[in-house]
Amino acid sequence: MAHSHGAPIGPYGASKTPPKSLRIPFLLPPIDTCLRGGLACGLVTELCGPPGASKTSLAISLLHSCVTRGVTPAAGPAAFPQPASSSSSSSSSGSDALVINTESRPTFMARIKNVFAQQDVLHMLDHVHVADSSCSKVATPSGAVTALINALTQAQTLIRQRARTKHARPIRLVVVDSVAMALGDTSTSDEEAAAARNQPRSLQTHWRVADLLKQIARDETGAPPVAVLVTNHVADAPSYAALAASPSLRAAVASKCGGGRVGGFEVQAHAGAYGVSRVVPALGLFWSQCVHVRLFVHRCAPDENAENANANENTLPLWEMHVAFAPHLPQDAVCRYTPTEISNRMKAK
């Protein structure tokens, strides 16, 4: 039975706390403080947000942190790891990471290379492995899912091999950017998209992907726990008319930022170019049961930026990371940051 509030049904359950785990820090103080040290190993974390929400930049920051620093103990709510200088980074101080990019692999890898070059650790790019899962050229939804499943299987095999290899750095981070490209509707027509959604096998493939992600996060063959990060897109939230017409979607929707839950979905008000819109994570309610942690990133509404803008008219808009659910974090924990903080993190040595 699905949890009524959209909490995950992973190995720890909605009400249980996972064992004390290691973290991979983003090295961004607001985020690491909110997440009590960074991304937790042994859990599948979804980073969801609209286009331009710096999801990929955050993933790259995490990759760099993993490769140059490795894992760290979980921190208290008021503590976070401090960045290390590039001069202290060595091949033995970090862990390896693995990337599965489903959208534009050359561009994504070029961005990773650029960040590593800016921080004088280009030689450590060898510790970022790539499992090919380019879905941009796949003609059918089933083909895209198959490509992702194959890539996850390759990743699982490599993680186990390195865990058994003496003196090899273990893989402690897997990034899938993005899961929506593979599991969403990539069909070219409404009829094809509807047919894909109605296929009974679609739920089975979603479960297969989720199962592989959870096996990678906490392997039973002896490999160390892995922090798994998947990025996801957003879709328009159901209208109030739809809520009134559908008991399965009806739910209270209210909070200071216009957020809430709709049939288990986490709803957020995103301040876009055309005003504030209400959005939910893509892939539907079913997928929300397939991850342990959901982090929702969105741009704050204009009135929430007023104080920040008055202090400095050149200040960039505020972005907010909201913990929708997590077995080890307070629900609805929030942190705010600006794009400049991410940019400076990418350039810092």
Secondary structure, DSSP 8 states (H G I E B T S, - for coil): ---TT----STTTTT------EEE--S-HHHHHHTTSSEETTSEEEEE--TTS-HHHHHHHHHHHHHHH--EE---TT-------GGG--TTTS-EEEEEESS-HHHHHHHHHHHHHHTT-GGGGGGEEE-----TT--SHHHHHHHHHHHHHHHHHHHHHHHHSTT---EEEEEEE-HHHHHS---SSHHHHHHHHH-THHHHHHHHHHHHHHHHHS-SSS----EEEEEE-EEE---HHHHHH-TTT------TTS-EEETTEEEEEEEETTEEEEEEETTHHHHHTT-SEEEEEEE--HHHHHHHHHH-TT----EEEEEEE-SSS-TT-EEEE-HHHHHHHHH--
